[in-house]
Every structure is written in C-alpha cells, then in structure tokens.
C-alpha cells in the first residue's frame, strides 16, 4: 500500500485498461478496498460485492478500516458468504455473476 501514497491510482489504471480491453466480458476483481477502486468499478457499470468469511478478523488497523469503509461507503450491492472451500467460492461467484447479468 506504500505505492498508494505516491500514486493513489496505481492499481486503478491497469484494471481500467483490462476492463476496456476485455469489454463486454465479465470481470471479477477480487480485492476492492478503496473508494477510488469502487468508483471505477461503478463507472464501468460494475457492482461491488462484499465477501464475508466466518471467523475472519482483520489482521491490523488498516485492514479493519478498509473493511469498515467497504461496508459503509461502497454500499455493496450484495454479500457473498465464503463459508466453504475455494472451489465452493468459485461456484458461488459464477452463480452470482449469472444472477447479476439478468
């Protein structure tokens, strides 16, 4: 996250480029923690999904603030419960993408 201090858009620009190049394909961005990231997703017609994980606790104050920010400011469209295996999460994600297409 030190690079964000130098350039807040350091991670947003390459993702924006990937979205532009792959449009209209579906894209899942697995790590959205900052307002500028959520704004870029919404500006491209995307939705922010909050993935919950039972028994997960933030590892530090910065991560705890990021989680709080996501819940309060990004106004996630939906929540997805990650309570199984990685494969289970993959299946749930694909089903959610199909649901959101409708």
C-alpha positions as CSV (number, residue, x, y, z in Angstrom):
1,X,0.0,0.0,0.0
2,X,3.0,2.3,0.1
3,X,2.7,2.9,-3.6
4,X,-0.8,4.4,-3.0
5,X,0.9,7.3,-1.2
6,X,2.9,8.1,-4.3
7,X,0.1,7.5,-6.7
8,X,-3.5,6.7,-5.5
9,X,-4.4,5.4,-8.9
10,X,-1.5,3.0,-9.2
11,X,-3.8,-0.1,-9.2
12,X,-6.9,1.5,-10.7
13,X,-5.3,2.4,-14.1
14,X,-4.2,-1.2,-15.1
15,X,-7.6,-2.6,-14.0
16,X,-9.4,0.1,-16.0
17,X,-7.3,-0.8,-19.0
18,X,-8.1,-4.5,-18.6
19,X,-11.8,-3.7,-18.4
20,X,-11.6,-1.6,-21.6
21,X,-9.7,-4.3,-23.5
22,X,-12.0,-7.2,-22.4
23,X,-15.3,-5.4,-22.6
24,X,-18.1,-6.8,-22.7
25,X,-16.7,-9.9,-21.0
26,X,-17.5,-10.4,-17.3
27,X,-14.7,-9.4,-14.9
28,X,-14.3,-10.3,-11.3
29,X,-12.0,-8.0,-9.3
30,X,-11.1,-9.9,-6.1
31,X,-9.7,-7.0,-4.0
32,X,-11.5,-3.7,-3.7
33,X,-10.7,-1.7,-0.5
34,X,-10.6,1.9,-1.5
35,X,-13.2,4.4,-2.7
36,X,-11.4,5.2,-6.0
37,X,-11.4,1.4,-6.8
38,X,-15.2,1.1,-6.1
39,X,-15.9,4.3,-8.1
40,X,-14.0,3.0,-11.1
41,X,-16.0,-0.3,-11.0
42,X,-19.3,1.5,-10.8
43,X,-18.3,4.0,-13.5
44,X,-17.8,0.9,-15.8
45,X,-21.3,-0.5,-15.0
46,X,-20.0,-2.9,-12.3
47,X,-21.1,-3.7,-8.9
48,X,-19.3,-4.1,-5.6
49,X,-19.9,-7.4,-3.8
50,X,-18.8,-7.8,-0.2
51,X,-17.5,-11.3,0.5
52,X,-18.0,-12.4,4.1
53,X,-15.9,-15.0,5.7
54,X,-16.9,-16.6,9.1
55,X,-14.3,-16.4,11.8
56,X,-12.2,-13.9,9.8
57,X,-10.7,-11.0,11.7
58,X,-8.7,-8.1,10.4
59,X,-5.0,-8.5,10.8
60,X,-4.3,-4.8,11.6
61,X,-6.0,-1.4,12.0
62,X,-5.6,-0.5,8.3
63,X,-7.4,-3.7,7.2
64,X,-10.1,-3.1,9.8
65,X,-10.6,0.5,8.5
66,X,-10.7,-0.8,4.9
67,X,-13.5,-3.3,5.8
68,X,-15.4,-0.6,7.6
69,X,-15.1,1.7,4.6
70,X,-16.3,-1.0,2.2
71,X,-19.4,-1.7,4.3
72,X,-20.2,2.0,5.0
73,X,-19.1,3.9,1.9
74,X,-19.0,1.5,-1.0
75,X,-22.5,0.2,-0.3
76,X,-22.0,-3.2,-1.6
77,X,-24.8,-4.4,-3.9
78,X,-24.8,-7.9,-2.4
79,X,-22.9,-10.0,0.1
80,X,-21.4,-13.4,-0.7
81,X,-20.7,-15.8,2.2
82,X,-17.4,-17.5,1.8
83,X,-18.0,-20.4,4.2
84,X,-16.6,-23.3,2.2
85,X,-13.7,-24.4,0.1
86,X,-12.0,-22.2,-2.6
87,X,-13.9,-24.3,-5.2
88,X,-17.2,-23.5,-3.4
89,X,-16.4,-19.8,-3.5
90,X,-15.6,-20.1,-7.2
91,X,-19.0,-21.7,-7.9
92,X,-20.8,-19.1,-5.8
93,X,-19.1,-16.4,-7.7
94,X,-20.0,-17.8,-11.1
95,X,-23.7,-18.2,-9.9
96,X,-23.7,-14.6,-8.7
97,X,-22.3,-13.3,-12.0
98,X,-25.1,-15.1,-13.8
99,X,-27.7,-13.6,-11.5
100,X,-26.3,-10.1,-11.9
101,X,-26.4,-10.5,-15.7
102,X,-30.2,-10.8,-15.6
